[in-house]
Each structure stands twice: as structure tokens, then as C-alpha cells.
Amino acid sequence: MQEIIQFLNEAKVFYLATAEGDQPRVRPMGFVMEYEGKLCFCTNNKKEMYKQMKANPKIEISACGNEGKTLRIAGSVAFNTSREAKVKALEVNPHLKTMYSPDDGIFEVFYFIQGTAVFGDMKGGKKEVKL
């Protein structure tokens, strides 16, 4: 788990894909944390991304690192609606406080309930990690 979080944090920006019907939708992301042993991210429940994940919880994340290294994470997500998860996210990334609060009714934390992370390189090497 820590290897995944470190890779995403070092990449700074990674991309999360959802589906809207038969159309993929991709957007940049920048927040990741571990909470209760789960790989967690956050969003706003007014965004299309939230609606897409509620309709179809299968997502994929892609990131590029240094020296041609890559990371892809595919699986299904669920939402942690606890105040504690939101507080932890705001502690991990205080900049989020400029947009959200634990009780604002829009801040959402989501996490992989199952999935696979694949570390790769441009030479075709890969290492899989089950979530």
C-alpha cells in the first residue's frame, strides 16, 4: 500500500477514469491516503465523477513516474461517509480545507473495495499488487 501511495504522491498528478454509459471519462487527481488499511481518494458529490462512480463503481487510475515507470490501478470503489475519514483527509492534505469541511454535505471519501495495482516500466516489466 505504501508503495502505491508514494508513487502517486511523487507523480503529483494522476488520472482517474470512470464510465458514463459507454463513454470513458478521465480527470486529473492529486489526493491519496491510506485510511483503515484502504487506498482512499476524495471528491465532491456534486461532480459528475461522483455520479458516475455511484452508477458504476469500476474505475481505473493511471500515473507516470520517474524514468518511465507507470502505475495502473483497476477495481471497484465504495464510499466512506464517516466524519472521521473526512477529518483524516483534511489532516493529510490541509489544502483541501479551502474547498471542504467534514460537515459540508459535499465532501466524499472513496476507496477501493477490490482491485489490482500494476507497476510497470517502458521495457515491459511489471509487478502486480492486489488491493
N, C-alpha and C positions, 0 to 999 in steps of 0.2 A: 504494500500500500504506500509506504513512504517513498519508494522509488517512483511511483506514478505521480504522487503529489509533487515531488521535487522536480520531475521532468516538466510537468505543466507549469509550475511556478517559474522555472528557468526560461521556458518558452514565452512567458508573459501573456501571450495571446494564443488561444487555441480555438478550434471551431467545433460547434455543436450542430448536428444535423437532426432534424425531425422530419416527419412526413405530414403533408396536408393533402389528403386524398392520395393521388398517385404522384404528387409533386414533392420532391425533396426541398427542404428549406434549411439553409445554413446561415449561422450567425457567429460573430466573434464573441468569445467569453474570456474572462480573466480571473475568475474566483474559483478556488477549490479548497476543500478542507476535509479532514477526517473527523467524523463525529460518531461516537458509539461504534467504532470499527467499520464504518461505512464511508465510501467515497461520495462526498457531498458537493453540491453546487447550489446556486441560488438564482432566482428570477423574480419577476413582478407578475402577479396573477392577472394583470390587465393586458399583458403582452400576448401576441399570437403564439409564441413559443409555448407558453403555459397551456393554452387551449389545445395546441397540437399534442403535447405530451399527455394531457388528460384523455384525449381521444385515442391516442396510440402511444403507449409508453415506451416503445422501442426507439432508441436514439443511438447515435454514433458520435464520438468525439475524435478529432484528428489534430495532431500537433507536430511541428517540426522543431527539432532541437539543433544543437551544435554538430558540426561535422557530418551532416546528412542523416542524423538519427531521426527516427519518427516514432510516434506513438498513436495507435488507434485503439479506442475503447468502444465496444459494441455491447448492447444489452438492453435491459428494461429498467425503468426507474419508477420510484414511488415518491410521495411527498411526506416529509416530516413536518407536521403542523405544530409541533411543540414550541412553546415560547423559549425553552432552553436551547433548542437548536438554532433559533434565530439570534439569540443573545450571543451564542458562541460564534456564529458567522460574523457578527458585528465586532466581536473581540479580535477575531483572526484578521479581518480587514476593516479597520476603523473608517476608511474612506466610504464604505457602504452606508455609514450613518448620515451622510449628506443626502442620501436618497430614501433610506428606510429606517423604520424602528420596529421593534418586536411586536408592537401592538397596532400597527398602522392599517392592518387588514389587507395589505397588498404584497408584503414581503413573504416569499416562499423559499423553503429549502427542499431540495430534492436529492435523491441518492440512488445509486444502482442497487437493485434488489438481486440482480444476477447479471453476469456479463463476463467478457474476456478482454483483457488488455493485451495488445501485441506491440512489443518493442521491435523496431526494425532498423535496417540501415540500407544504404543505396547499393550494397553488394548482395542483397537478398537474404541477409541473415535475419533471424527473428527469434524472439523469446516470448512465450505466452504466459500470462498470469491470470488465473481465474479469480473473479471477484466474489 
